[in-house]
Amino acid sequence: MSVAHQTTDHQQIKDWTVERGGVPAKVKDASQAGGALLRIHFPKHSEHKNELEEIDWDDFFTEFEKDELEFLYQNKKGDGAQSTFHKFVERR
């Protein structure tokens, strides 16, 4: 059974991401729409490389806090394999 977790802890988000080969990113053209759309990008497994711009962790967490987000994530899939499932949700 897979379990989802939520956090706002920057180090926990960074550790989860790096452990899976991910990098912080944003949608390239999102700033024209009024803000950055944050993403965790997994370059080795991505079909959307041209749509994303890698950013540094400081910029990522500045936007994360500005938008008052939480990180919803999964450590393991139902079969026990490492999961990369995640999404950003509004803080309650």
mmCIF file of the C-alpha atoms, coordinates in Angstrom:
data_MODEL
# 
_entry.id   MODEL 
# 
loop_
_atom_site.group_PDB 
_atom_site.id 
_atom_site.type_symbol 
_atom_site.label_atom_id 
_atom_site.label_alt_id 
_atom_site.label_comp_id 
_atom_site.label_asym_id 
_atom_site.label_entity_id 
_atom_site.label_seq_id 
_atom_site.pdbx_PDB_ins_code 
_atom_site.Cartn_x 
_atom_site.Cartn_y 
_atom_site.Cartn_z 
_atom_site.occupancy 
_atom_site.B_iso_or_equiv 
_atom_site.pdbx_formal_charge 
_atom_site.auth_seq_id 
_atom_site.auth_comp_id 
_atom_site.auth_asym_id 
_atom_site.auth_atom_id 
_atom_site.pdbx_PDB_model_num 
ATOM 1  C CA . MET A 1 1  ? 0.000  0.000  0.000   1.00 0.00 ? 1  MET A CA 1 
ATOM 2  C CA . SER A 1 2  ? 1.374  3.420  -0.906  1.00 0.00 ? 2  SER A CA 1 
ATOM 3  C CA . VAL A 1 3  ? 1.132  6.312  1.538   1.00 0.00 ? 3  VAL A CA 1 
ATOM 4  C CA . ALA A 1 4  ? 1.186  10.025 0.755   1.00 0.00 ? 4  ALA A CA 1 
ATOM 5  C CA . HIS A 1 5  ? 2.885  12.588 2.987   1.00 0.00 ? 5  HIS A CA 1 
ATOM 6  C CA . GLN A 1 6  ? 2.797  16.387 3.075   1.00 0.00 ? 6  GLN A CA 1 
ATOM 7  C CA . THR A 1 7  ? 5.509  18.773 4.189   1.00 0.00 ? 7  THR A CA 1 
ATOM 8  C CA . THR A 1 8  ? 6.704  22.358 4.027   1.00 0.00 ? 8  THR A CA 1 
ATOM 9  C CA . ASP A 1 9  ? 10.171 21.442 5.326   1.00 0.00 ? 9  ASP A CA 1 
ATOM 10 C CA . HIS A 1 10 ? 12.707 22.678 2.776   1.00 0.00 ? 10 HIS A CA 1 
ATOM 11 C CA . GLN A 1 11 ? 15.423 20.169 3.641   1.00 0.00 ? 11 GLN A CA 1 
ATOM 12 C CA . GLN A 1 12 ? 13.002 17.255 3.492   1.00 0.00 ? 12 GLN A CA 1 
ATOM 13 C CA . ILE A 1 13 ? 11.801 18.353 0.044   1.00 0.00 ? 13 ILE A CA 1 
ATOM 14 C CA . LYS A 1 14 ? 15.352 18.819 -1.203  1.00 0.00 ? 14 LYS A CA 1 
ATOM 15 C CA . ASP A 1 15 ? 16.507 15.445 0.176   1.00 0.00 ? 15 ASP A CA 1 
ATOM 16 C CA . TRP A 1 16 ? 13.535 13.616 -1.378  1.00 0.00 ? 16 TRP A CA 1 
ATOM 17 C CA . THR A 1 17 ? 14.190 15.273 -4.738  1.00 0.00 ? 17 THR A CA 1 
ATOM 18 C CA . VAL A 1 18 ? 17.965 14.718 -4.853  1.00 0.00 ? 18 VAL A CA 1 
ATOM 19 C CA . GLU A 1 19 ? 17.584 11.088 -3.740  1.00 0.00 ? 19 GLU A CA 1 
ATOM 20 C CA . ARG A 1 20 ? 15.499 10.475 -6.872  1.00 0.00 ? 20 ARG A CA 1 
ATOM 21 C CA . GLY A 1 21 ? 17.722 12.385 -9.302  1.00 0.00 ? 21 GLY A CA 1 
ATOM 22 C CA . GLY A 1 22 ? 15.423 15.398 -9.476  1.00 0.00 ? 22 GLY A CA 1 
ATOM 23 C CA . VAL A 1 23 ? 16.141 19.101 -9.703  1.00 0.00 ? 23 VAL A CA 1 
ATOM 24 C CA . PRO A 1 24 ? 14.075 22.200 -8.909  1.00 0.00 ? 24 PRO A CA 1 
ATOM 25 C CA . ALA A 1 25 ? 12.456 23.785 -11.946 1.00 0.00 ? 25 ALA A CA 1 
ATOM 26 C CA . LYS A 1 26 ? 9.699  26.061 -13.151 1.00 0.00 ? 26 LYS A CA 1 
ATOM 27 C CA . VAL A 1 27 ? 7.573  26.195 -16.279 1.00 0.00 ? 27 VAL A CA 1 
ATOM 28 C CA . LYS A 1 28 ? 9.422  28.476 -18.726 1.00 0.00 ? 28 LYS A CA 1 
ATOM 29 C CA . ASP A 1 29 ? 6.581  30.745 -19.798 1.00 0.00 ? 29 ASP A CA 1 
ATOM 30 C CA . ALA A 1 30 ? 4.721  30.843 -16.477 1.00 0.00 ? 30 ALA A CA 1 
ATOM 31 C CA . SER A 1 31 ? 6.202  34.197 -15.417 1.00 0.00 ? 31 SER A CA 1 
ATOM 32 C CA . GLN A 1 32 ? 4.253  35.866 -18.225 1.00 0.00 ? 32 GLN A CA 1 
ATOM 33 C CA . ALA A 1 33 ? 1.062  34.517 -16.651 1.00 0.00 ? 33 ALA A CA 1 
ATOM 34 C CA . GLY A 1 34 ? 1.820  36.167 -13.310 1.00 0.00 ? 34 GLY A CA 1 
ATOM 35 C CA . GLY A 1 35 ? 4.047  33.744 -11.425 1.00 0.00 ? 35 GLY A CA 1 
ATOM 36 C CA . ALA A 1 36 ? 6.281  30.727 -11.443 1.00 0.00 ? 36 ALA A CA 1 
ATOM 37 C CA . LEU A 1 37 ? 4.755  27.280 -11.732 1.00 0.00 ? 37 LEU A CA 1 
ATOM 38 C CA . LEU A 1 38 ? 7.107  25.131 -9.701  1.00 0.00 ? 38 LEU A CA 1 
ATOM 39 C CA . ARG A 1 39 ? 8.058  21.637 -10.698 1.00 0.00 ? 39 ARG A CA 1 
ATOM 40 C CA . ILE A 1 40 ? 10.406 18.886 -9.618  1.00 0.00 ? 40 ILE A CA 1 
ATOM 41 C CA . HIS A 1 41 ? 12.113 17.816 -12.818 1.00 0.00 ? 41 HIS A CA 1 
ATOM 42 C CA . PHE A 1 42 ? 13.592 14.355 -13.341 1.00 0.00 ? 42 PHE A CA 1 
ATOM 43 C CA . PRO A 1 43 ? 15.821 14.947 -16.385 1.00 0.00 ? 43 PRO A CA 1 
ATOM 44 C CA . LYS A 1 44 ? 16.529 11.261 -17.038 1.00 0.00 ? 44 LYS A CA 1 
ATOM 45 C CA . HIS A 1 45 ? 12.833 10.446 -17.298 1.00 0.00 ? 45 HIS A CA 1 
ATOM 46 C CA . SER A 1 46 ? 11.346 13.593 -18.794 1.00 0.00 ? 46 SER A CA 1 
ATOM 47 C CA . GLU A 1 47 ? 9.518  14.170 -22.035 1.00 0.00 ? 47 GLU A CA 1 
ATOM 48 C CA . HIS A 1 48 ? 9.017  17.868 -21.192 1.00 0.00 ? 48 HIS A CA 1 
ATOM 49 C CA . LYS A 1 49 ? 12.611 19.115 -21.058 1.00 0.00 ? 49 LYS A CA 1 
ATOM 50 C CA . ASN A 1 50 ? 11.923 22.043 -23.391 1.00 0.00 ? 50 ASN A CA 1 
ATOM 51 C CA . GLU A 1 51 ? 9.013  23.310 -21.271 1.00 0.00 ? 51 GLU A CA 1 
ATOM 52 C CA . LEU A 1 52 ? 10.980 23.538 -18.011 1.00 0.00 ? 52 LEU A CA 1 
ATOM 53 C CA . GLU A 1 53 ? 13.758 25.762 -16.747 1.00 0.00 ? 53 GLU A CA 1 
ATOM 54 C CA . GLU A 1 54 ? 15.988 24.474 -13.967 1.00 0.00 ? 54 GLU A CA 1 
ATOM 55 C CA . ILE A 1 55 ? 16.341 26.939 -11.077 1.00 0.00 ? 55 ILE A CA 1 
ATOM 56 C CA . ASP A 1 56 ? 18.405 26.965 -7.912  1.00 0.00 ? 56 ASP A CA 1 
ATOM 57 C CA . TRP A 1 57 ? 17.007 25.862 -4.582  1.00 0.00 ? 57 TRP A CA 1 
ATOM 58 C CA . ASP A 1 58 ? 16.909 29.408 -3.163  1.00 0.00 ? 58 ASP A CA 1 
ATOM 59 C CA . ASP A 1 59 ? 14.686 30.638 -6.009  1.00 0.00 ? 59 ASP A CA 1 
ATOM 60 C CA . PHE A 1 60 ? 12.572 27.498 -5.770  1.00 0.00 ? 60 PHE A CA 1 
ATOM 61 C CA . PHE A 1 61 ? 11.888 27.938 -2.056  1.00 0.00 ? 61 PHE A CA 1 
ATOM 62 C CA . THR A 1 62 ? 11.283 31.681 -2.408  1.00 0.00 ? 62 THR A CA 1 
ATOM 63 C CA . GLU A 1 63 ? 8.433  30.886 -4.820  1.00 0.00 ? 63 GLU A CA 1 
ATOM 64 C CA . PHE A 1 64 ? 7.299  27.946 -2.670  1.00 0.00 ? 64 PHE A CA 1 
ATOM 65 C CA . GLU A 1 65 ? 6.866  30.232 0.340   1.00 0.00 ? 65 GLU A CA 1 
ATOM 66 C CA . LYS A 1 66 ? 5.423  33.151 -1.650  1.00 0.00 ? 66 LYS A CA 1 
ATOM 67 C CA . ASP A 1 67 ? 2.725  30.878 -3.068  1.00 0.00 ? 67 ASP A CA 1 
ATOM 68 C CA . GLU A 1 68 ? 2.139  29.240 0.341   1.00 0.00 ? 68 GLU A CA 1 
ATOM 69 C CA . LEU A 1 69 ? 2.527  25.712 -0.983  1.00 0.00 ? 69 LEU A CA 1 
ATOM 70 C CA . GLU A 1 70 ? 2.876  22.303 0.599   1.00 0.00 ? 70 GLU A CA 1 
ATOM 71 C CA . PHE A 1 71 ? 4.679  19.381 -0.989  1.00 0.00 ? 71 PHE A CA 1 
ATOM 72 C CA . LEU A 1 72 ? 2.584  16.223 -1.300  1.00 0.00 ? 72 LEU A CA 1 
ATOM 73 C CA . TYR A 1 73 ? 4.754  13.198 -2.014  1.00 0.00 ? 73 TYR A CA 1 
ATOM 74 C CA . GLN A 1 74 ? 5.064  9.438  -1.905  1.00 0.00 ? 74 GLN A CA 1 
ATOM 75 C CA . ASN A 1 75 ? 8.164  7.504  -0.830  1.00 0.00 ? 75 ASN A CA 1 
ATOM 76 C CA . LYS A 1 76 ? 7.240  4.080  -2.195  1.00 0.00 ? 76 LYS A CA 1 
ATOM 77 C CA . LYS A 1 77 ? 4.837  2.756  -4.793  1.00 0.00 ? 77 LYS A CA 1 
ATOM 78 C CA . GLY A 1 78 ? 2.346  0.038  -3.887  1.00 0.00 ? 78 GLY A CA 1 
ATOM 79 C CA . ASP A 1 79 ? 4.837  -2.594 -5.046  1.00 0.00 ? 79 ASP A CA 1 
ATOM 80 C CA . GLY A 1 80 ? 7.575  -1.192 -2.788  1.00 0.00 ? 80 GLY A CA 1 
ATOM 81 C CA . ALA A 1 81 ? 9.603  0.491  -5.554  1.00 0.00 ? 81 ALA A CA 1 
ATOM 82 C CA . GLN A 1 82 ? 10.842 4.038  -5.036  1.00 0.00 ? 82 GLN A CA 1 
ATOM 83 C CA . SER A 1 83 ? 8.227  6.581  -6.101  1.00 0.00 ? 83 SER A CA 1 
ATOM 84 C CA . THR A 1 84 ? 8.629  9.964  -7.769  1.00 0.00 ? 84 THR A CA 1 
ATOM 85 C CA . PHE A 1 85 ? 4.957  10.875 -7.305  1.00 0.00 ? 85 PHE A CA 1 
ATOM 86 C CA . HIS A 1 86 ? 4.551  14.400 -5.985  1.00 0.00 ? 86 HIS A CA 1 
ATOM 87 C CA . LYS A 1 87 ? 2.525  17.542 -6.426  1.00 0.00 ? 87 LYS A CA 1 
ATOM 88 C CA . PHE A 1 88 ? 2.235  20.984 -4.945  1.00 0.00 ? 88 PHE A CA 1 
ATOM 89 C CA . VAL A 1 89 ? -0.911 21.897 -3.018  1.00 0.00 ? 89 VAL A CA 1 
ATOM 90 C CA . GLU A 1 90 ? -2.087 25.020 -1.249  1.00 0.00 ? 90 GLU A CA 1 
ATOM 91 C CA . ARG A 1 91 ? -1.411 25.183 2.469   1.00 0.00 ? 91 ARG A CA 1 
ATOM 92 C CA . ARG A 1 92 ? -4.444 24.866 4.642   1.00 0.00 ? 92 ARG A CA 1 
# 
